[in-house]
Amino acid sequence: MNADLLLLAPVGAILALGFALYLALSILKKDEGNEKMKEIAQAVRIGAWAYLKRQYTGVAVFFAVMFVVLLYLAIKGYLVIFVPFAFLTGGFFSGLSGFIGMTIATQSSNRTAAAAIKSLNSALRVAFSSGAVMGLTVVGLGLLDLSIWYYFLNWFYSVNPTPAGTDKIGAITSTMLCFGMGASSMALFARVGGGIFTKAADVGADLVGKLEAGIPEDDPRNPAVIADNVGDNVGDVAGMGADLYESYVGSIVATSALGVAAGLGIQGVTVPMVMAAVGVIASIIGTFFVRSKEEASQKVLLVALRKGVFTSAILVAVISYFLIKFVMPDHMGVYWSVLAGLIAGVCIGVLTEYYTSSGFKPTRGIADSAITGPATVIIEGLAVGMMSTGLPVVVVGIAILASYYLSGGAQDVNAGLYGIAISAVGMLSTLGITLATDAYGPVADNAGGNAEMSHLPGEVRKRTDALDALGNTTAATGKGFAIGSAALTALALIAAYREQILLISGKNIVMSLMNPNVLVGLFIGAMLPFFFCSLTMRAVGRAAGKIVIEVRRQFKEIIGLMEGKAKPDYARAVTIATAAAQKEMVAPALTAIIVPLLVGIFVGVEAEAGLLAGALVSGFVLAIMMANAGGAWDNAKKYIEEGHHGGKGSPAHKAGVVGDTVGDPFKDTSGPSLNILIKLMSMVSIVFAAFIVRNSFFK
């Protein structure tokens, strides 16, 4: 019966991809606007495709090298022979999901602007449908990849012997556990590279355009304005898609492996796979509830999006009860773990909204501080970001304790760890629609830029600005959701690493604080997110510096540019940002892969477990702080632009722009990349576990 239920996973994948195709085709039928709007959208598309082509070419070299390394380890007996090939498929599907989402996003911005001419609801529907394509593509391709490998391995181990010490389902899950490294690697390159590109262009455009030249945002005279729009797509759409694809797949495979370790057998695999399929259906249903009235207020728009997300979450909560009651009636505590994950995801979203939306006190406090200048804006923004870490940590802590004990952790540690892992699956089960609320934001932002550069009526820009401001809040909410799910997924992966070491060496890792190796690992792990963020922040600074120099040069050398009589060289700014991002993304990405190997070999497997735990704790808190501070700075600037404290062009506005400029790499480069850092290190540790055990200096 469980085998029959598992068929819902590939069915869910087909449903997700089929509905994503339907939405994509419906978007392409929408009005593209006038010739100027088409021209601007085409320039953004060309820039985005050029960037991804260059990025994927560079990443292909990395994947080729890693494939050879993994194949060598497989030949030497450290890995199952399928791992190198699954590494490639994980990276391929992760990159493909980002590419598809970005392609539709770049096709949707001018259509959203054209729809805004008619009504706010029409524009919301186009932008949200574009985001839904991204969300459903991620879950569809993720389930497809998992289904293909599950059924292939199930067939293979039915006719061939399993590795020593494992039964068939154990062999399948321990092999699949290693697959996420490819998705994690692609996600990190996409997130870091895209984040550097988008924020370098954004910061460069703001510093010279708004502060020095005194021209409006998205002014067509600004040479970096197209690069800024390109960056929204390659960073906030393609990068986010690859990031959450990796979280989605990672949570399912980690849960499946821990289910087997807990003695749940095929049932432990069936529940997370089928829950993912249920989440697809719930997400599709939820998209039909996203509708807005014509009042262009944040409250109305937030209610419109919440209807879709809450509907999906309620459907998953109800159906999961019957699923678990049917599949594992003796383990109904697992359902409460699922519920804990779902509730935690909703709570983190609400808390993030409170700290980043201009409708609430924290962000308005930052806007108020702008009256006294940029320094107080920075101080207040950092304070808000730091304060915002408190409640999300409490929420995740409660979710961990609840899911552990409700699933039977007091009697069986492995059952409790399975509960924590299944809570991550619960949180990510509605990813199809939660990612849609995030990925729609860059489309709305691009639509506003298109409206400005096409000189559309002020009412159109007002509507796109309303969607854009909401997009900042939903993007911050999406990042909070991604961070929360990353924490639970990483915790499950650490538990899976412990089980992998036990399977390979027969040694049970004891995480004692009295063990100096564990303490050394904890210290290095706690330091690593800060070191990583230093690399990415500096990368944005250096790349933005190059954009600033180029924009200044064009303002100075192109005769008639400031008067609007000559066109800037948009392509040059895109090329500079692309080259800088590709160069700067290498060091941070390699850090996540090399450090776990070095710690494991030179300090031992206990230290490596400490490294993963330390990075999880500090990375989780730092990611929340950076994402929320950045989102609050951005919305504080927009709050001032609405007419408060002097409005656009006032000293308070200029101070707000400085805060937003500092917050850009916080919320769109360094903060979101930490999600992948903590998971990729766990994946690297799992994949190279056998090599580390046999070659470590500490036996």
N, C-alpha and C positions, 0 to 999 in steps of 0.2 A: 504493500500500500504506500510506503514511504517513497518507493521508486516511482510510483505513479504521480505522487504529489510533486516530486522533484522536477517533473516535466513542466511544471508551472514556471520554472526559472527561464528556460528558453522561450516559452510562450510569452512571459512578461517582457523579455528582451525584444521580441518581435513587435509586441504591442507598443512599447516605448518608441522604437525606431519608426514604426509605421505612423504613429501619431505625430512624431517630430517631422516626418516627411510631409504629412498633411498640413501641418502648421507652416512649414517652410514654403510649400507651394502656394498656400493662401496669402502669405506675405508678399511673395513675388508677383501676385496678381494686383497688388495695391498700386495706387497712383504714385509715380516717382517724383512728381512735382515738375517745375519748369526746367529749362535747359541749364540754368545756373546751378540749380540744386543737384541735377544729375552730374554736372561737371565736378562739383565739390565732392560728391559721394564717390565718384570714380577715382579721384585723386587719393582719397583715403583708402579705397580698396587696393589700388596699386601699391601704395606704401605698405599696407599691412601684409599683402601677399609677398612683397619683396623681403620684408623683415622675416616672415616665417620661413621662406625659402632658404634664406641665409642661416637662420637659426637651426633648422632641421638638418641642413647640410653639415654644420659643425657638430651637432649632437650625434649625427650618424657615425662620425668618426669615433666618438666616445663609445657608442654602442658596439661598434665593430671590435674595438680593443677589449671591452668588457666581455663580449661574446667569446673571444679567443681565450681570455683568462678563465672564464667559467667552464668552457669546454675542456681546457687543460685540467682543471680541478676535477671535472667529472670523469675524465679518462683516468686520473690518478686515484679515483675512488672516494673523493671528498664529497661529491654531489651526485644526485641521480642525473642520468644523462639528459632528462627532459628539461632541467632547470635552465641551461643556456638558451634553449629555444623559447621557453616560456618567458624568459627575461626579455627577449625581443618582442614577443606578442604583447606583453604588458606595456612596454614603451610605445609600440606602434598604436595600440588602441587608445592610450592616454593622449598621445599626440594627435591622433585622428579626431578624438572628441573635441579637443581645443580648436582644431582647424575648421571643423564643421560649424561649431558655434560662432567662431570669428567670421567665417564666410557669410553666414546669415545675418550677423550683427551689422556687418558693413553694407549689406543689402537693405537693411531696415531703417537706418538713420534718416535718410532723405524721405523715405515713405512715412516715417513717424512725423517728420516736420510737415509733410503734405497733409497728413491726417489731422494735424493740429490746426490747420486752417479751417477744418470743418467743426471739430469739437474736441474737448479734452478727453472724453471717453474713447473716441476713435484713436487718438494718439496713444493712450494708455494700452489699448488692445493690441496695437501693432508692436509697440515696444515690449509689452509683456509676452506676446506670442514669440518674439525673437528670443527672449530669455528662456521661455519654455522649451524651445528647440534645443538650446544648450543643455538645460537640465535633463530632458528626456534622452538626449543623445548620450550624455554621460552615463546614466543608469542603464540605458539599453546596451551600449557597447560593453559596459562593465559586466552585466549579467551574461551577455553573449560570450565574452572571453572566458568567464568562469564555467559556463555550461559546456562549452566546447572541450575544455581541458578536463572537466569532471567526467564527462561521458567517455572521452578518449582513455583516460587513466583507468576508469572502471572496466572498460573492455580489456585494456592491456593487462591489468593485474588479475583479470579473470582467466586469462590463458597463459600467464607467465608468473613465476614465483615472485613474491613480495620481498623487499629488503629484510634482512635478518631482524627478528625481534618485533615485527609489525604484522598486523592482519591487513586485509585489503583496504578497509576504510581508513585505517591508520596510515597506510602507505600513500593513499590518495591525498589525505589532508596534509601530511608532512611534506609531500612534494609540492602541493599547491601553495603551501605557506611561503615558499621561496619565490613565488611568481611576482609578488608585489614589488620587488626591487626594481624591475624594469619600469613599472608605472611610477614609482617614487622618484627614480632618476630623471625621467622625462618631466615629471611635475616640477622638480626643483629647477631644472634648466629653464622651463617655461615661465615659472613664477619669478625667478631671479632675473632672467634676461628681459622678460616682458616688463617687470617692475622697474628695472633700471631705465629701459627705453621710455616708458610712459611718464615717469616722474622727472627724468632729465628734460624731456620736451616740455612738460607742464611747468616745471620750475623756471626753465629758460624763458619760456613765453611770458610768464607772469612777471619775472624780475625786470625784464627789459620793456615789455609791452605796457603793463599796468603801472609799474612804479617809476620807470625812467621816462618812457614816451607819453604816459598818461592816456593811452588809448584803451577802449573797452576790451573785455574778454572776448575771444573769438573774432577779433577784428581782422578782416581779410588782409590788412596791410602788414600784419605780423608774420614774418617768415616762418615762425615755429608753430603756427596755428594748425596746419595740416598734420605736422608731426605729433602735436598734442592729441589730435583726434585719432590718429593712427594708434598712438600709445594706449588710449582707452580700450581699444579692441585687442591688441596683442597682450596687454597686461591684465586688464580686468575681465576679459572674456576668455581668451585662449589660456591664459595663465591660471585663472580661477577654475576653469573647466578641468584642466589637467590635474590640478591640486585635489579637487573633490572626487575626481575619478579614482585617484590613488587612495583617498580615505575610504571611499565606498568599497572598493575591492579589498583593501587591507582589512577592514573591519569584518567582512564576511569570511575571509580565509582564516583570520586569527580566531574567530568564534568557532568555526568548524573544527579547527585543530584542537582547541581547548575543550570542545564538546566530546571529542574522541578521548582526550586525556581524562575527562570526567566520567568516562564509562558509558556515555550516552549513545555511542555508536552512530548508526545512520541517522537516528533521530536528531542528534546534535548537529548534523550537517543540513538536514531537511529544513529545520526551523529558520535559520538565517537566510537560506536561499529562497524559500517560499515567502518569507516576510518581505524580502526585496521585491518579489513579483507583486505582492499585495500592495506595496508602496507605489509601484508603477501605476496600478489601477486607481489608487486613491489620489495620486498626483494628477492624473488625467482628468478625473472628476473635478478636482479642486480648481483646475484652470477655468472651468465654466462659471465659477462663482466670482471671478475677478471682473467687476464692473464698477464704474464710477459715475457719480452725478457730475453736473457741469460746474459746480463750485470748485474753483482751483485752490483748495486749501489742503494743508498737510493732513489734517484730521480725516477729511473725506477720502483722500487717496490711501492713507494708511488702513482705514477700515476696509477699503476695496481689496487690498492685498491680503489683509488678515483673514478675510472671509475664505479665500482660497486655501491659505496655509492651515488654518484651524480646521476647516472641513476635512482636508486630507489627513491631518493628525488624528482626528476623531475616528475616521474610517479605519485607519491602521490600528488604533487602540481597540476598537470593537472586533474587527476581523481576527487580530492576533490572539485574542482570548480563545476563540473557537479553534484556531489553528493549533495552539499549544495544548488545549484540552483534548484535541483529537490525536495529535502526534505523540505527546508525552504527558498523559493524564496524571502520572505519578509525580510530576515535577511542575505543578502549577505555579510554584514560586517564580519560575522563569518568566511568567507573564508579567508579574509585578516588576521584575527587572526591566522588561521592555517598556513598561509604563513609566518607570523612573527615568529612562533615557529620553522618552518622548517629552515628558514634563520638563526635564532639565533643559532640553533644546528650546522649548517655548519660553522658559524663564530667562535663559541667557539672551534670547532675542529681545524680550521686553526690557531687560536691564540695559542692554546695549542701546536700545532706542532711547531710553531715559537719559543716558549720558551723552548721546550724540545728536539728538534732535533739537532743533531750535525752539521747539514748543515747550521745553523744560528748563529748569533753573541752571543746571551745570553749563550748558552751551550759551545761554543768555548771560551767564556770569562772565564768560570769556569775552563776549561782545561788549559788556559793560567795562571790562578792564582795558579795552582798546582805546578808551578816551584818554588814558594816560600814556599811551605809546606801545611800541612793539615789545619792549622788555616785559611789561606786565601781562601782555597777551601770552607770551611764551611761558611765564611763570604759572599763570592760571591754567593754561592748557595742560602743562605737565602735571599740575596738582589734580586736575580733573581725571586725567589718564590714570594716575596712581590710585586715586580714590576709587575709580571704577573697577579695580581688580578685586575688591573685597567681596562683594556679593556673588559674582560669578564663581569665585573659588569656593565659597560656602555651598553654592548650588551643586557644583561638580562633586564636592566632598560628600554631600548628602546623597547624591546619585550613586556614588561609588559604594558607600556604606549600605544604602538601601538595596542596591542590586546584588551586592555580595551576600548579605545575610538573608534576604528574602528568597534567594535561589538555593539556600541551604549551605552557605559558606561556613556556618558554625559547626556543622557536622562533617563537611567535606570541603577542603580548600579548593579543590579543582572545580567543584560545583559552583562555589562562590566566584571563582575567576571566570567561569563560563557566564555567570550572571552579569558580571561587569562587561564582558565582551558583547553579550546580546543587548545590553543597554545602549552600546555604541551603534549597533545595527538598528535599534529602535529609533535613535536620534537621527540616523541617516536614511531611514526608510522612506521619508517623504522628500528626499533630495531632489526629485524631479521638479517639484514646485518651489521648494525653498531656494534652490539654485536659480530658478527662473526669476524670483524677486530680487536676486542679486545681479544677475547678468543683464537684466533689463536696464539697469542704471546707466551703463556706458552708452547704450543706444539712445537713451533720452538726452544724455550729455552731448553726444554727437549731433542729435537732432537740433538742439539749441544752437550749436555752432553753425550748423547748416542754415538755420533760419537767420542768424546774424549775418553770415557772409552773403546770403542771398537777398538780404534787405527785405525780408518779409514783414508784414504789419506787426506792430507792437503786441497785439493780442496773441499772436502765434508764439512769440518769444515768451510771453507771460505764461502760456500753457506749458511750453517745453521747460521753462525754468521751474515750474511747479513739479513737473515729473523729475527733473534733474535733482532738485533739493530732496525730494523723497528718495531718489536713487542713492544719495549720500547716506541717508539713514538706513535704507535697506541693505546697502553695501556693507555698512558697519555692522548691521545685524547679521548679515551673511558671514562676515568675517568672525563675529563672535560665535556663531553657530559652527563654523569651520574649526575654530580653535577648541571649542568644547568637545566636538566629536573627535578632534585630533588627540586630545588628552585621554579620552576613554579608549580610543583605538591604540594609542601608543602604550597605554597600560596593559591592554590585552596582548600586544606584541611582545612586551617585556615578559609577560607570563609565558607566552609561546616560546620565547628564547630560552627561558628556564627549562621548559619541557624538552626543547630540542637538545640542550646540553645534557639533560638527564638521559634522553634516548641514545645519544651518541656515546657518552662516557660512563653512564651509570652513576654520575656524580650529581648530587642534589645541591644546588647553589644556596648557601645560607647567607642572607643579606644582613649580617650582623654589623652594627656600627662599631663594635670593638675590633673588627677586622681592618687593619690598616690599608689593605688593598681596596676594600670597598670604599673606605673614606677617601682615598686618593681618586678613585673613579668618580665619586660624588662631587668632589671639588672641581675636577676637570669638566664633568658634565654640566655643573652649574655655571661654570665660566663660559662654556662654548657658545650658548646663544648670544651672549654679549659680544664675544669675539666675531661671531658670524654677522651680527647686526652692524658692527663697526665696518666690516668689509663691504657690506651692501650699502650702508649710508655713504661711505666715502666714494663708492662707485657712482652713486647718484650725483654726488657733489662734483666729481671730476667730469662726468658726462654732461651735467647741466652747465658747467663752466664753458665747455666747448660750444654748446648751443648759444649761451649768452654772447660769446665772442662773435659767433656767426650772425646772430640777429643784429647786433650792434654794427657789424660790418655792412650788412645790407642796408640798414637805415642810413648809414653814412654814404655809401657808394652808389646806391641805385637812385638816380635822379628822378624826382617826382613821386617816390614811393609814399612818403608821408602825406602827400597831397592827394593820394588815390589815383594818380595819373599813370603809374607804372605798377607792374605785378612783381611781387617778391619771388625769389627762387625757393619755392617750397621743397622741391626734391632734394636740395642740398642739405637742408636741416634734417630731413628724414634719413638721408645717407649717413650723416654725422652721428645721429642718435643710434642708428642701427649698428654701425661699426663699434661705437663705444660700448653698447650693451653686450655685444658678442664677446668683446675682449674682457669686460669687467665681470661677467658671470662665471668665468672658469674657476677662479680661486674659491669663492664661497661654495660652489657645487662640489669641488674636490675635497673640501674640508669635511663635509658630511660623510664622505666615503672613506677617507684615509684615517681620520682620527680613531674611529671604533676599531679598525684593524690594528693600529699601533698600540692602543691601550690594551686590547685583548692579548696581543703577542707579548708585550713587554711587562704588563702588570697582572694579567690573568683574567679568567672568565668572571671571577667575582668582581673585579674592578670594572669589567665591561658592563656588568649588570648595574653597578653603581653609577657608571657613566650615563647609562640610559635613564636611570631614575633621576639623576641630578639634572640632566638636560630637559627631561619632561617637566619637572617642577618649575625650574627657573624660566624655561622657554614658554610654558603655558602662561605664567603671570606676565612676563615681558611682552608677549604677543597681545594679550588683552590690553595692557597699558598703551602700547603703541597704536593699535587699531582704534581704540576709543579716543585717545588724545588727538589723533589725526582727523578722525571724523568730526569731533567737536570743533576743532579749529576751522575746518572747512565750512561747517554749517554756521559757525559764528560769523564768518566773513559774509556768507549769504544772508544772514539775518540783518547785518548792517546794510547790505546792498538793497534790502527791501525798504529802506528809508529810515532806519533807526540810527541814532547817534550821528546824524549828518548825511547818511546815505553814501552813494558812490562818489569817489573823489575826495571825500573828507579825510582829515588826519586819522580818524578812527578806522576808516576803511583801509587806508594804507597800512595801518598797524595790523588789521585783520588779514590783509594779503600776506604780510610777513609770517604771521602765525600759520596760515594755510600752506605757505611755501615750505616751512619747516615740517608741517604735518604730512605733506605729500609722501615723502619716502617712509615716514612712520607707518602710514596706513595702507600703502599700496606696494611697498617693496619689502622692507625689513620685517614688519609684523607678520604679514601673511606667509612669508617664506619660512618662518619658524615652525609653522604647522608641519611642513614637509621635512624640515631638518630633524625633528624629534622622531618622526616615523621612518625616514630613510635610514637613520642610524640603527634603528631596531631591525629593519629589514636586512641591512648589510651584516649585522651581527648574526642574524638567523642563517643567512645564506652561507656565510664563511665560518659558521660555528665549528664544523668538523676540522677545518684547516687550523683554526685558532686553538682548539683543544689539543691537537697533535703537535703543534709547533710553538706553543706558549712557553715562555721561560719559567712560568709558575705552574707547576703541575698539580 
